[in-house]
Amino acid sequence: MATAERFEDLDVWAKARRLTKVIYEVTEKSEFARDYGLRDQLRRAAVSVMSNVAEGFERQGDKEFRHFLSLAKGSAGEVRSHLFVALDVGMIEDEQIQYLQKQSEELSRMLSGLIWYLQKSDAEKSAKSKA
């Protein structure tokens, strides 16, 4: 994996940014415009994903970065959960939910992969230092 110099260089952050943009676009329209609670909670969860990736990266320690990636992954799950509420109460179309769910699931997998990579890297560094 190439070393990123800025959080903006991370594919996972870019994907979170794109998902957040679409969430904002979808929640601007239709029934979301009247349900401030669900709209705002969904938006905050989406923003939280990209914010936690950025904050963890800026802390410049793999252990802390993993912690913030884990928080981001939790927020990605929160996005999916809120989307189900929106679907169940008829605020979002099937086509939109399928796209957004797919994007948020891919984002969760990317976060898991990065967490795994950092854990593996830490384990290798630890093994080398003991040798």
N, CA, C and O of each residue as an XYZ file, in Angstrom:
524
protein
N       0.844     -1.176      0.000
C       0.000      0.000      0.000
C       0.891      1.240      0.000
O       1.837      1.340      0.781
N       0.580      2.164     -0.870
C       1.352      3.400     -0.948
C       1.099      4.244      0.296
O       0.007      4.220      0.864
N       2.097      4.971      0.703
C       1.967      5.824      1.869
C       1.319      7.147      1.458
O       1.791      7.829      0.549
N       0.241      7.489      2.138
C      -0.447      8.747      1.874
C       0.213      9.842      2.709
O       0.614      9.613      3.850
N       0.315     11.005      2.137
C       0.886     12.131      2.857
C      -0.193     13.008      3.483
O       0.066     13.728      4.448
N      -1.397     12.945      2.934
C      -2.519     13.736      3.433
C      -3.754     12.839      3.467
O      -3.856     11.895      2.684
N      -4.670     13.123      4.350
C      -5.868     12.285      4.393
C      -6.650     12.376      3.085
O      -7.355     11.437      2.715
N      -6.526     13.498      2.391
C      -7.209     13.661      1.107
C      -6.711     12.675      0.052
O      -7.378     12.452     -0.958
N      -5.542     12.087      0.286
C      -4.980     11.109     -0.639
C      -5.575      9.714     -0.450
O      -5.374      8.837     -1.290
N      -6.300      9.506      0.635
C      -6.843      8.185      0.949
C      -8.115      7.914      0.147
O      -9.045      8.720      0.152
N      -8.146      6.773     -0.542
C      -9.338      6.388     -1.303
C     -10.562      6.277     -0.400
O     -11.670      6.636     -0.800
N     -10.359      5.779      0.813
C     -11.482      5.591      1.729
C     -12.078      6.943      2.130
O     -13.295      7.054      2.278
N     -11.256      7.954      2.305
C     -11.775      9.275      2.626
C     -12.533      9.855      1.430
O     -13.597     10.452      1.594
N     -11.982      9.678      0.230
C     -12.636     10.191     -0.980
C     -14.001      9.528     -1.181
O     -14.966     10.189     -1.564
N     -14.076      8.232     -0.923
C     -15.352      7.529     -1.057
C     -16.348      8.034     -0.018
O     -17.526      8.214     -0.326
N     -15.885      8.264      1.207
C     -16.758      8.805      2.254
C     -17.251     10.198      1.861
O     -18.402     10.551      2.118
N     -16.394     10.968      1.253
C     -16.783     12.310      0.810
C     -17.878     12.237     -0.257
O     -18.856     12.982     -0.209
N     -17.699     11.332     -1.218
C     -18.711     11.181     -2.278
C     -20.041     10.714     -1.697
O     -21.099     11.211     -2.083
N     -19.988      9.758     -0.767
C     -21.219      9.272     -0.143
C     -21.913     10.400      0.615
O     -23.134     10.537      0.543
N     -21.152     11.193      1.329
C     -21.720     12.316      2.080
C     -22.422     13.295      1.147
O     -23.509     13.783      1.454
N     -21.805     13.578      0.019
C     -22.405     14.495     -0.959
C     -23.746     13.960     -1.437
O     -24.721     14.709     -1.514
N     -23.805     12.674     -1.759
C     -25.048     12.080     -2.247
C     -26.107     12.069     -1.137
O     -27.282     12.331     -1.392
N     -25.687     11.767      0.081
C     -26.621     11.795      1.218
C     -27.231     13.189      1.351
O     -28.440     13.317      1.544
N     -26.419     14.220      1.249
C     -26.936     15.589      1.327
C     -27.912     15.874      0.190
O     -28.950     16.499      0.406
N     -27.587     15.420     -1.014
C     -28.480     15.648     -2.159
C     -29.817     14.940     -1.969
O     -30.872     15.526     -2.212
N     -29.773     13.696     -1.539
C     -31.005     12.911     -1.361
C     -31.857     13.488     -0.240
O     -33.082     13.547     -0.355
N     -31.221     13.910      0.832
C     -31.986     14.386      1.990
C     -32.479     15.824      1.827
O     -33.229     16.316      2.671
N     -32.071     16.497      0.765
C     -32.575     17.838      0.475
C     -33.979     17.791     -0.089
O     -34.726     18.766     -0.011
N     -34.329     16.658     -0.654
C     -35.571     16.531     -1.412
C     -36.592     15.691     -0.652
O     -36.301     15.105      0.391
N     -37.755     15.657     -1.195
C     -38.862     14.794     -0.780
C     -39.204     14.918      0.701
O     -39.158     16.002      1.282
N     -39.541     13.797      1.282
C     -39.989     13.756      2.670
C     -38.908     14.159      3.666
O     -39.211     14.615      4.768
N     -37.676     13.992      3.282
C     -36.573     14.357      4.181
C     -36.622     15.841      4.561
O     -36.218     16.229      5.657
N     -37.116     16.646      3.648
C     -37.157     18.082      3.898
C     -38.006     18.411      5.124
O     -37.809     19.449      5.756
N     -38.956     17.525      5.465
C     -39.832     17.774      6.610
C     -39.426     17.015      7.869
O     -39.855     17.369      8.967
N     -38.616     15.990      7.728
C     -38.195     15.216      8.902
C     -36.771     15.615      9.268
O     -35.802     14.954      8.894
N     -36.673     16.705     10.004
C     -35.368     17.250     10.345
C     -34.531     16.274     11.170
O     -33.315     16.199     10.995
N     -35.165     15.540     12.053
C     -34.426     14.636     12.929
C     -33.690     13.564     12.152
O     -32.477     13.409     12.294
N     -34.420     12.821     11.330
C     -33.792     11.749     10.556
C     -32.816     12.317      9.536
O     -31.721     11.785      9.356
N     -33.209     13.394      8.872
C     -32.328     14.007      7.875
C     -30.998     14.416      8.513
O     -29.924     14.109      7.996
N     -31.093     15.112      9.644
C     -29.870     15.604     10.276
C     -29.027     14.464     10.840
O     -27.799     14.513     10.767
N     -29.664     13.445     11.396
C     -28.929     12.309     11.950
C     -28.188     11.557     10.841
O     -27.039     11.151     11.015
N     -28.851     11.377      9.712
C     -28.230     10.699      8.573
C     -27.056     11.521      8.040
O     -25.999     10.972      7.726
N     -27.240     12.803      7.941
C     -26.153     13.669      7.473
C     -24.974     13.649      8.442
O     -23.820     13.557      8.022
N     -25.266     13.736      9.733
C     -24.180     13.728     10.727
C     -23.403     12.414     10.688
O     -22.179     12.404     10.816
N     -24.120     11.311     10.509
C     -23.434     10.012     10.447
C     -22.515      9.949      9.234
O     -21.390      9.458      9.329
N     -22.990     10.444      8.096
C     -22.164     10.434      6.884
C     -20.939     11.328      7.058
O     -19.828     10.935      6.700
N     -21.134     12.515      7.601
C     -20.007     13.428      7.841
C     -19.035     12.806      8.831
O     -17.822     12.976      8.702
N     -19.553     12.092      9.813
C     -18.711     11.465     10.830
C     -17.741     10.462     10.222
O     -16.610     10.334     10.692
N     -18.165      9.752      9.188
C     -17.268      8.784      8.551
C     -16.028      9.499      8.022
O     -14.902      9.144      8.368
N     -16.242     10.499      7.189
C     -15.085     11.175      6.586
C     -14.288     11.958      7.627
O     -13.066     12.056      7.523
N     -14.960     12.511      8.620
C     -14.262     13.273      9.657
C     -13.371     12.385     10.514
O     -12.254     12.772     10.856
N     -13.854     11.206     10.862
C     -13.048     10.300     11.678
C     -11.848      9.766     10.916
O     -10.780      9.579     11.500
N     -12.003      9.520      9.628
C     -10.847      9.105      8.818
C      -9.801     10.221      8.833
O      -8.616      9.967      9.047
N     -10.249     11.452      8.603
C      -9.323     12.591      8.576
C      -8.663     12.797      9.937
O      -7.445     12.963     10.017
N      -9.456     12.787     11.005
C      -8.892     13.038     12.330
C      -7.891     11.951     12.717
O      -6.813     12.253     13.229
N      -8.240     10.711     12.477
C      -7.325      9.624     12.806
C      -6.026      9.710     12.036
O      -4.951      9.480     12.589
N      -6.124     10.040     10.760
C      -4.919     10.174      9.940
C      -4.022     11.277     10.480
O      -2.806     11.107     10.562
N      -4.606     12.383     10.839
C      -3.832     13.531     11.303
C      -3.165     13.293     12.651
O      -2.230     14.011     13.004
N      -3.614     12.324     13.395
C      -2.987     12.024     14.679
C      -1.629     11.352     14.497
O      -0.825     11.330     15.429
N      -1.368     10.818     13.341
C      -0.077     10.270     12.923
C       0.430      9.105     13.764
O       1.639      8.924     13.913
N      -0.463      8.337     14.299
C      -0.080      7.115     14.991
C      -1.007      6.006     14.546
O      -2.225      6.185     14.541
N      -0.452      4.855     14.170
C      -1.282      3.772     13.640
C      -2.350      3.305     14.624
O      -3.477      3.011     14.226
N      -1.999      3.236     15.906
C      -2.973      2.766     16.892
C      -4.161      3.731     16.970
O      -5.314      3.300     16.952
N      -3.880      5.025     17.055
C      -4.958      6.016     17.093
C      -5.723      6.036     15.772
O      -6.947      6.165     15.761
N      -5.005      5.910     14.672
C      -5.662      5.893     13.361
C      -6.650      4.737     13.294
O      -7.779      4.908     12.833
N      -6.230      3.564     13.751
C      -7.138      2.405     13.761
C      -8.374      2.691     14.606
O      -9.488      2.334     14.223
N      -8.180      3.329     15.743
C      -9.313      3.656     16.609
C     -10.316      4.546     15.859
O     -11.518      4.285     15.889
N      -9.828      5.578     15.200
C     -10.722      6.478     14.483
C     -11.338      5.813     13.254
O     -12.464      6.135     12.877
N     -10.610      4.889     12.628
C     -11.190      4.127     11.522
C     -12.330      3.242     12.026
O     -13.333      3.052     11.338
N     -12.163      2.709     13.223
C     -13.224      1.915     13.826
C     -14.459      2.780     14.101
O     -15.587      2.339     13.881
N     -14.249      3.992     14.575
C     -15.369      4.918     14.775
C     -16.045      5.236     13.441
O     -17.271      5.298     13.354
N     -15.236      5.434     12.410
C     -15.776      5.715     11.077
C     -16.615      4.541     10.579
O     -17.680      4.735      9.992
N     -16.134      3.336     10.816
C     -16.868      2.135     10.402
C     -18.211      2.062     11.126
O     -19.225      1.698     10.530
N     -18.213      2.407     12.407
C     -19.470      2.445     13.152
C     -20.431      3.462     12.563
O     -21.632      3.204     12.474
N     -19.921      4.601     12.164
C     -20.770      5.627     11.552
C     -21.300      5.172     10.196
O     -22.423      5.516      9.826
N     -20.514      4.410      9.456
C     -20.993      3.870      8.182
C     -22.162      2.920      8.432
O     -23.121      2.893      7.661
N     -22.081      2.147      9.503
C     -23.207      1.285      9.875
C     -24.419      2.102     10.271
O     -25.553      1.738      9.958
N     -24.181      3.200     10.956
C     -25.278      4.095     11.344
C     -25.961      4.665     10.100
O     -27.187      4.777     10.065
N     -25.188      5.021      9.092
C     -25.766      5.504      7.828
C     -26.705      4.448      7.265
O     -27.843      4.751      6.907
N     -26.232      3.210      7.188
C     -27.073      2.143      6.630
C     -28.347      1.950      7.444
O     -29.424      1.750      6.881
N     -28.226      2.008      8.755
C     -29.393      1.836      9.617
C     -30.414      2.947      9.385
O     -31.610      2.680      9.270
N     -29.946      4.190      9.317
C     -30.862      5.313      9.075
C     -31.518      5.200      7.697
O     -32.673      5.586      7.518
N     -30.786      4.677      6.743
C     -31.366      4.503      5.410
C     -32.520      3.503      5.444
O     -33.500      3.665      4.718
N     -32.410      2.477      6.278
C     -33.513      1.525      6.409
C     -34.746      2.198      7.003
O     -35.870      1.910      6.591
N     -34.543      3.084      7.958
C     -35.678      3.826      8.517
C     -36.341      4.638      7.410
O     -37.564      4.637      7.271
N     -35.518      5.332      6.625
C     -36.050      6.139      5.529
C     -36.827      5.282      4.537
O     -37.876      5.700      4.047
N     -36.333      4.110      4.244
C     -37.031      3.202      3.335
C     -38.344      2.736      3.950
O     -39.381      2.745      3.288
N     -38.300      2.337      5.194
C     -39.485      1.789      5.862
C     -40.631      2.784      5.967
O     -41.798      2.393      5.954
N     -40.306      4.062      6.071
C     -41.365      5.067      6.181
C     -41.637      5.774      4.848
O     -42.367      6.765      4.810
N     -41.058      5.276      3.770
C     -41.363      5.774      2.433
C     -40.698      7.089      2.059
O     -41.203      7.822      1.209
N     -39.580      7.389      2.683
C     -38.889      8.647      2.376
C     -37.878      8.514      1.247
O     -37.370      9.517      0.745
N     -37.593      7.319      0.858
C     -36.548      7.107     -0.139
C     -36.988      5.980     -1.073
O     -37.629      5.018     -0.650
N     -36.635      6.117     -2.326
C     -36.999      5.132     -3.337
C     -36.076      3.919     -3.271
O     -34.935      4.015     -2.818
N     -36.585      2.782     -3.726
C     -35.791      1.546     -3.725
C     -34.468      1.711     -4.462
O     -33.430      1.240     -3.998
N     -34.507      2.380     -5.610
C     -33.291      2.559     -6.410
C     -32.250      3.361     -5.636
O     -31.067      3.023     -5.649
N     -32.687      4.415     -4.965
C     -31.774      5.236     -4.179
C     -31.196      4.450     -3.006
O     -29.997      4.515     -2.735
N     -32.057      3.709     -2.315
C     -31.576      2.963     -1.139
C     -30.573      1.910     -1.564
O     -29.566      1.706     -0.886
N     -30.832      1.244     -2.669
C     -29.898      0.212     -3.123
C     -28.534      0.810     -3.425
O     -27.505      0.249     -3.050
N     -28.531      1.947     -4.100
C     -27.261      2.599     -4.425
C     -26.535      3.031     -3.148
O     -25.347      2.756     -2.982
N     -27.249      3.703     -2.254
C     -26.622      4.214     -1.037
C     -26.168      3.087     -0.113
O     -25.104      3.177      0.501
N     -26.960      2.038     -0.013
C     -26.558      0.899      0.816
C     -25.300      0.256      0.245
O     -24.376     -0.086      0.983
N     -25.274      0.097     -1.068
C     -24.091     -0.504     -1.703
C     -22.851      0.350     -1.447
O     -21.789     -0.178     -1.118
N     -22.983      1.655     -1.595
C     -21.843      2.548     -1.374
C     -21.371      2.498      0.079
O     -20.169      2.474      0.344
N     -22.312      2.482      1.010
C     -21.915      2.464      2.417
C     -21.325      1.113      2.807
O     -20.431      1.060      3.652
N     -21.800      0.023      2.215
C     -21.206     -1.298      2.472
C     -19.788     -1.365      1.915
O     -18.891     -1.896      2.571
N     -19.576     -0.835      0.718
C     -18.228     -0.804      0.143
C     -17.296      0.031      1.020
O     -16.138     -0.330      1.230
N     -17.803      1.132      1.521
C     -17.027      1.989      2.405
C     -16.644      1.236      3.678
O     -15.504      1.334      4.132
N     -17.571      0.495      4.250
C     -17.278     -0.307      5.450
C     -16.195     -1.344      5.166
O     -15.302     -1.561      5.986
N     -16.281     -1.982      3.999
C     -15.255     -2.969      3.635
C     -13.887     -2.299      3.465
O     -12.867     -2.856      3.871
N     -13.869     -1.124      2.874
C     -12.603     -0.404      2.717
C     -12.014     -0.037      4.078
O     -10.808     -0.156      4.295
N     -12.869      0.405      4.983
C     -12.410      0.739      6.337
C     -11.861     -0.494      7.034
O     -10.816     -0.433      7.682
N     -12.564     -1.615      6.903
C     -12.082     -2.869      7.496
C     -10.731     -3.268      6.923
O      -9.842     -3.706      7.653
N     -10.585     -3.114      5.626
C      -9.318     -3.450      4.979
C      -8.177     -2.583      5.470
O      -7.069     -3.075      5.683
N      -8.434     -1.312      5.649
C      -7.394     -0.409      6.138
C      -7.055     -0.711      7.594
O      -5.887     -0.676      7.982
N      -8.062     -1.005      8.393
C      -7.823     -1.400      9.783
C      -6.964     -2.662      9.824
O      -5.997     -2.736     10.581
N      -7.314     -3.635      9.022
C      -6.556     -4.899      8.970
C      -5.111     -4.637      8.536
O      -4.174     -5.180      9.123
N      -4.937     -3.811      7.516
C      -3.597     -3.488      7.035
C      -2.758     -2.849      8.145
O      -1.596     -3.210      8.333
N      -3.341     -1.914      8.870
C      -2.602     -1.240      9.942
C      -2.285     -2.196     11.086
O      -1.210     -2.112     11.680
N      -3.203     -3.099     11.400
C      -2.935     -4.098     12.442
C      -1.791     -5.013     12.022
O      -0.892     -5.307     12.811
N      -1.836     -5.455     10.783
C      -0.788     -6.327     10.254
C       0.551     -5.605     10.259
O       1.569     -6.182     10.642
N       0.554     -4.360      9.842
C       1.776     -3.564      9.816
C       2.347     -3.394     11.223
O       3.555     -3.518     11.426
N       1.473     -3.107     12.196
C       1.917     -2.978     13.589
C       2.501     -4.287     14.106
O       3.515     -4.290     14.804
N       1.854     -5.397     13.760
C       2.339     -6.704     14.215
C       3.713     -6.997     13.626
O       4.587     -7.524     14.316
N       3.906     -6.659     12.354
C       5.205     -6.881     11.707
C       6.289     -5.998     12.337
O       7.412     -6.454     12.555
N       5.957     -4.750     12.624
C       6.918     -3.842     13.280
C       7.278     -4.367     14.657
O       8.442     -4.322     15.057
N       6.303     -4.857     15.375
C       6.526     -5.371     16.714
C       7.418     -6.617     16.669
O       8.312     -6.774     17.501
N       7.175     -7.485     15.713
C       7.974     -8.695     15.571
C       9.423     -8.357     15.230
O      10.349     -8.983     15.746
N       9.616     -7.376     14.365
C      10.964     -6.957     13.977
C      11.711     -6.338     15.161
O      12.912     -6.551     15.327
N      11.000     -5.582     15.969
C      11.666     -4.923     17.095
C      12.060     -5.941     18.183
O      12.995     -5.699     18.947
N      11.363     -7.054     18.248
C      11.681     -8.091     19.236
C      12.813     -8.988     18.768
O      13.457     -9.665     19.568
N      13.048     -8.985     17.468
C      14.084     -9.870     16.900
C      15.477     -9.315     17.084
O      16.451     -9.940     16.663
